[in-house]
């Protein structure tokens, strides 16, 4: 193949505003992900909303009246990619204490930039799991209205977590009395936070069930939200038609979150055989962001990550990759996530 078009065109189709016209593209080659085959000289037809309605050989496919396909006969077309764990409003160089100087408007600008880059990398759908000030809601709405170039987005707004936990900000001293907007302690406070997050436009709820790598003063394997708190969040979210994604590195937190009914486990670094079996039983998706280990260890210090975060990753990264392999071999449901922006 002389040239590979990694769905830059079909990505653009996926993000077309509702007022767009129906159309078609002619692909020199088209990768059929279902069969695992590369097909030659194919036509893909989509309607005015960007939904693909037909695909087949150029010779055997009838085009809608008045539609002339865009000629990509020298290119290869791929299905749109999906990333279910992104932070488009974040910049990986704004870590640790450097991140304290980043405002919500600045994050929104970063998100607009990253949405465009993500789409042009071939991702037509992303799930954004954590952003301050509902900046991700604004970007999603801008994309849907055609004002911003980017993929389809499902967004969570601020992630929910305990005081002093991974989803709080522990960098400032006590006299600032600062808490992140998603902090909620106890089942009823957590329920109220779910309601508020949905009120302001979230498509899903993100929670921090365990400690994390890039947060100050906690450990990835330590449980944070209790089973009762997670159960209350899940019940409230599902009642309101929202799924729940749980940041959970720790073995017990993973199992608590699955038993409480969350829809996906993010990171899943220290999952054990019982956790894999529970995920299979409940149909819970596991999202391992294993490339993060490479980035944090190679670039983390330059990016301003705390020394303690890099030390945590040194202990965690290899275990996560080994458990990823075991989860795949064990038949657990998996979804692709990068933690982009981190």
C-alpha positions as CSV (number, residue, x, y, z in Angstrom):
1,X,0.0,0.0,0.0
2,X,1.4,3.4,-1.0
3,X,-0.5,5.3,1.6
4,X,-2.5,4.5,4.8
5,X,-5.4,6.7,5.7
6,X,-6.1,5.6,9.2
7,X,-9.7,6.7,9.1
8,X,-8.9,10.3,9.0
9,X,-11.7,10.6,6.5
10,X,-14.2,8.2,8.2
11,X,-13.3,10.0,11.4
12,X,-14.4,13.2,9.9
13,X,-17.6,11.5,8.8
14,X,-18.2,10.3,12.3
15,X,-18.1,13.8,13.6
16,X,-20.3,15.5,11.0
17,X,-23.0,17.8,12.4
18,X,-26.6,16.7,11.8
19,X,-27.0,19.3,9.0
20,X,-24.4,17.6,6.8
21,X,-25.4,15.9,3.6
22,X,-25.2,12.1,2.9
23,X,-22.2,11.0,1.0
24,X,-19.8,8.2,0.1
25,X,-16.1,7.4,-0.1
26,X,-14.3,5.1,-2.5
27,X,-11.5,3.3,-0.8
28,X,-8.6,1.5,-2.6
29,X,-8.6,-0.9,0.3
30,X,-10.9,-1.3,3.3
31,X,-10.0,-3.2,6.4
32,X,-13.0,-5.4,7.5
33,X,-12.4,-5.7,11.3
34,X,-15.1,-8.4,11.6
35,X,-13.6,-10.8,9.2
36,X,-10.0,-9.7,9.7
37,X,-9.6,-9.3,5.9
38,X,-8.4,-6.4,3.7
39,X,-11.0,-5.7,0.9
40,X,-10.2,-4.0,-2.4
41,X,-12.0,-1.2,-4.3
42,X,-14.8,-0.6,-1.8
43,X,-17.4,2.1,-1.4
44,X,-18.7,3.2,2.0
45,X,-22.0,5.2,2.1
46,X,-23.1,7.3,5.1
47,X,-26.3,9.2,5.8
48,X,-26.7,12.9,6.8
49,X,-26.1,12.1,10.5
50,X,-22.7,10.4,9.7
51,X,-24.0,6.9,10.3
52,X,-22.6,4.3,7.8
53,X,-25.5,2.7,6.0
54,X,-23.8,0.5,3.4
55,X,-20.4,-0.8,2.3
56,X,-19.5,-3.0,-0.6
57,X,-17.6,-3.3,-3.9
58,X,-17.5,-0.2,-6.0
59,X,-18.9,-2.2,-8.9
60,X,-21.8,-3.7,-7.0
61,X,-22.9,-0.9,-4.7
62,X,-25.7,1.5,-5.7
63,X,-25.0,5.1,-4.7
64,X,-27.8,7.4,-3.4
65,X,-29.1,9.7,-6.0
66,X,-26.9,12.7,-6.6
67,X,-24.0,11.4,-4.4
68,X,-20.5,11.3,-6.0
69,X,-18.0,9.4,-3.8
70,X,-14.9,11.1,-2.6
71,X,-12.0,9.3,-4.4
72,X,-9.6,7.6,-1.9
73,X,-8.6,4.8,-4.3
74,X,-4.9,5.3,-3.3
75,X,-5.7,5.0,0.4
76,X,-6.7,2.4,3.0
77,X,-9.8,3.0,5.1
78,X,-10.2,1.6,8.6
79,X,-13.2,1.5,11.0
80,X,-13.2,4.4,13.5
81,X,-11.2,3.6,16.7
82,X,-12.6,3.9,20.2
83,X,-10.7,5.0,23.3
84,X,-12.7,4.5,26.5
85,X,-10.3,6.2,28.9
86,X,-9.2,9.7,28.0
87,X,-8.5,13.0,29.7
88,X,-8.6,15.3,26.7
89,X,-8.5,18.5,28.8
90,X,-5.2,17.4,30.4
91,X,-1.7,18.0,29.1
92,X,0.9,15.3,30.2
93,X,3.5,18.0,31.0
94,X,1.3,19.7,33.6
95,X,1.8,17.2,36.4
96,X,2.5,17.6,40.1
97,X,2.9,21.2,41.4
98,X,3.0,22.5,37.8
99,X,-0.7,21.6,37.5
100,X,-1.7,24.0,40.2
101,X,-1.3,26.9,37.7
102,X,-3.8,25.5,35.2
103,X,-7.2,27.1,35.1
104,X,-10.5,25.5,33.9
105,X,-10.6,27.8,30.9
106,X,-7.0,26.8,30.0
107,X,-8.0,23.1,30.4
108,X,-10.9,23.7,28.0
109,X,-8.6,25.2,25.4
110,X,-6.3,22.2,25.8
111,X,-9.3,19.9,25.4
112,X,-10.3,21.6,22.1
113,X,-6.8,21.0,20.8
114,X,-6.7,17.4,21.9
115,X,-10.1,16.6,20.6
116,X,-8.9,17.6,17.1
117,X,-5.7,15.7,17.4
118,X,-7.6,12.6,18.7
119,X,-10.0,12.7,15.8
120,X,-7.2,13.1,13.2
121,X,-5.4,10.1,14.8
122,X,-8.4,8.0,13.7
123,X,-10.5,7.9,16.9
124,X,-14.1,8.6,16.2
125,X,-15.4,8.0,19.7
126,X,-13.9,8.5,23.1
127,X,-15.0,8.3,26.8
128,X,-13.6,11.2,28.8
129,X,-13.3,10.1,32.4
130,X,-12.5,13.1,34.5
131,X,-12.3,16.9,33.9
132,X,-12.7,20.0,36.0
133,X,-15.4,22.5,35.7
134,X,-17.5,20.4,33.3
135,X,-15.0,21.5,30.6
136,X,-15.5,18.1,28.9
137,X,-19.2,18.7,28.7
138,X,-18.6,22.0,26.9
139,X,-16.2,20.4,24.4
140,X,-18.7,17.5,23.8
141,X,-21.4,20.0,23.2
142,X,-19.2,22.1,20.9
143,X,-18.4,19.0,18.8
144,X,-22.1,18.0,18.6
145,X,-23.0,21.4,17.4
146,X,-20.3,21.5,14.8
147,X,-18.3,24.4,16.5
148,X,-15.4,22.2,17.5
149,X,-13.6,19.4,15.5
150,X,-13.4,16.2,17.5
151,X,-14.7,12.7,18.0
152,X,-18.0,11.7,19.6
153,X,-17.5,12.1,23.3
154,X,-19.1,10.5,26.4
155,X,-18.0,12.6,29.4
156,X,-18.0,12.3,33.2
157,X,-17.3,15.8,34.5
158,X,-15.5,15.7,37.8
159,X,-14.7,12.2,39.1
160,X,-16.1,11.3,42.5
161,X,-13.8,10.4,45.4
162,X,-13.1,10.6,49.1
163,X,-11.5,13.5,51.0
164,X,-7.7,13.2,50.5
165,X,-8.1,10.4,48.0
166,X,-6.9,10.0,44.4
167,X,-9.7,12.2,43.0
168,X,-8.9,15.0,45.5
169,X,-6.1,17.5,45.3
170,X,-3.5,16.9,48.0
171,X,-0.8,19.3,46.9
172,X,-2.0,22.4,48.8
173,X,-1.4,23.0,52.6
174,X,-4.3,22.9,55.1
175,X,-4.8,26.7,55.2
176,X,-6.2,26.7,51.7
177,X,-9.0,24.3,52.7
178,X,-9.2,23.1,49.1
179,X,-11.2,20.1,47.9
180,X,-11.8,19.0,44.4
181,X,-15.4,19.4,43.2
182,X,-16.1,15.7,43.0
183,X,-15.2,14.9,46.6
184,X,-18.1,13.2,48.5
185,X,-17.9,11.2,51.7
186,X,-20.6,8.7,52.7
187,X,-23.3,7.0,50.7
188,X,-25.8,9.9,50.7
189,X,-23.3,12.6,49.9
190,X,-22.1,10.4,47.1
191,X,-25.7,10.0,45.8
192,X,-26.1,13.8,45.9
193,X,-22.9,14.2,43.9
194,X,-24.1,11.8,41.3
195,X,-27.3,13.8,40.9
196,X,-25.4,17.0,40.6
197,X,-23.0,15.6,38.0
198,X,-25.8,14.3,35.9
199,X,-27.7,17.7,36.3
200,X,-24.7,19.5,34.7
201,X,-24.4,17.2,31.7
202,X,-22.4,14.0,32.5
203,X,-23.0,11.0,30.3
204,X,-21.4,8.6,32.9
205,X,-20.0,8.7,36.4
206,X,-16.3,8.2,37.2
207,X,-15.3,7.2,40.7
208,X,-12.0,6.6,42.5
209,X,-12.3,3.3,44.3
210,X,-8.6,3.0,45.2
211,X,-5.5,5.1,45.5
212,X,-3.5,6.1,42.4
213,X,-0.1,6.6,40.9
214,X,-0.1,10.4,40.2
215,X,-1.9,11.5,43.4
216,X,0.1,12.6,46.5
217,X,0.1,10.7,49.7
218,X,-1.8,7.5,48.9
219,X,-1.0,4.1,47.4
220,X,-2.6,2.5,44.4
221,X,-3.5,-0.7,46.2
222,X,-5.2,1.0,49.1
223,X,-9.0,1.0,49.1
224,X,-10.7,4.4,49.3
225,X,-14.5,4.3,48.6
226,X,-16.2,1.6,50.7
227,X,-18.4,-1.0,49.2
228,X,-21.5,0.8,50.7
229,X,-20.4,4.1,49.0
230,X,-19.8,2.5,45.6
231,X,-23.1,0.6,45.8
232,X,-25.0,3.8,46.5
233,X,-23.2,5.6,43.6
234,X,-24.0,2.7,41.2
235,X,-27.6,2.5,42.2
236,X,-28.1,6.2,41.8
237,X,-26.3,6.4,38.5
238,X,-28.1,3.4,37.0
239,X,-31.4,4.8,38.1
240,X,-30.5,8.0,36.1
241,X,-29.4,6.0,33.1
242,X,-25.7,6.5,33.5
243,X,-22.9,3.9,33.6
244,X,-20.2,3.9,36.2
245,X,-16.4,3.7,35.6
246,X,-14.3,2.9,38.6
247,X,-10.6,3.8,38.9
248,X,-9.3,0.8,40.8
249,X,-5.8,-0.4,41.0
250,X,-6.2,-2.3,44.3
251,X,-7.2,-6.0,44.5
252,X,-10.0,-5.5,47.0
253,X,-11.2,-2.3,45.5
254,X,-11.6,-4.0,42.1
255,X,-13.7,-6.8,43.6
256,X,-15.8,-4.4,45.7
257,X,-16.5,-2.3,42.7
258,X,-17.5,-5.3,40.5
259,X,-19.8,-6.7,43.3
260,X,-21.3,-3.2,43.7
261,X,-22.3,-3.2,40.0
262,X,-19.9,-0.8,38.2
263,X,-19.7,-1.2,34.5
264,X,-16.0,-0.9,34.0
265,X,-12.8,-1.2,36.0
266,X,-10.1,1.3,35.0
267,X,-6.4,0.3,35.3
268,X,-7.2,-3.0,37.1
269,X,-3.5,-3.2,37.9
270,X,-3.6,-5.6,40.9
271,X,-6.5,-7.8,39.8
272,X,-6.3,-11.4,41.0
273,X,-7.9,-14.6,39.8
274,X,-11.0,-14.0,41.9
275,X,-11.4,-10.5,40.4
276,X,-11.0,-11.8,36.9
277,X,-13.7,-14.5,37.6
278,X,-16.0,-11.8,39.1
279,X,-15.5,-9.6,36.0
280,X,-16.5,-12.5,33.8
281,X,-19.5,-13.4,35.9
282,X,-20.8,-9.8,36.0
283,X,-19.9,-8.8,32.5
284,X,-17.7,-6.0,33.8
285,X,-15.3,-4.5,31.3
286,X,-11.6,-4.2,32.2
287,X,-9.6,-1.2,30.9
288,X,-5.8,-1.7,31.3
289,X,-3.8,1.4,30.2
290,X,-0.5,-0.5,30.1
291,X,1.3,2.0,27.9
292,X,1.3,4.5,30.8
293,X,4.1,2.5,32.4
294,X,6.5,3.4,29.5
295,X,5.5,7.0,29.5
296,X,5.7,7.6,33.3
297,X,9.1,5.9,33.6
298,X,10.6,7.5,30.6
299,X,9.1,11.0,30.7
300,X,7.6,11.4,34.1
301,X,10.4,13.4,35.7
302,X,10.5,15.8,32.8
303,X,6.7,16.1,32.9
304,X,6.8,17.3,36.5
305,X,5.5,14.1,38.1
306,X,6.3,13.7,41.8
307,X,9.2,11.4,42.7
308,X,6.8,9.3,44.8
309,X,4.6,8.8,41.7
310,X,7.5,7.5,39.7
311,X,8.4,5.1,42.5
312,X,4.8,3.9,42.7
313,X,4.9,3.2,38.9
314,X,8.1,1.2,39.2
315,X,6.4,-1.2,41.6
316,X,3.1,-1.3,39.7
317,X,3.7,-1.3,35.9
318,X,5.1,-4.8,35.4
319,X,2.4,-6.3,37.7
320,X,-0.3,-4.6,35.6
321,X,1.1,-6.0,32.4
322,X,1.3,-9.5,33.8
323,X,-2.3,-9.2,35.1
324,X,-3.4,-7.8,31.7
325,X,-2.1,-11.0,30.1
326,X,-3.9,-13.2,32.6
327,X,-7.2,-11.3,32.2
328,X,-7.0,-11.7,28.4
329,X,-6.2,-15.4,28.7
330,X,-8.9,-15.8,31.3
331,X,-11.6,-14.5,28.8
332,X,-12.5,-11.3,30.6
333,X,-14.3,-8.6,28.7
334,X,-11.7,-5.9,27.6
335,X,-11.9,-2.4,26.3
336,X,-9.2,-0.3,24.8
337,X,-8.1,2.7,26.9
338,X,-4.9,4.9,26.8
339,X,-5.4,7.4,29.7
340,X,-4.5,10.0,27.1
341,X,-3.8,13.4,28.5
342,X,-1.9,11.6,31.3
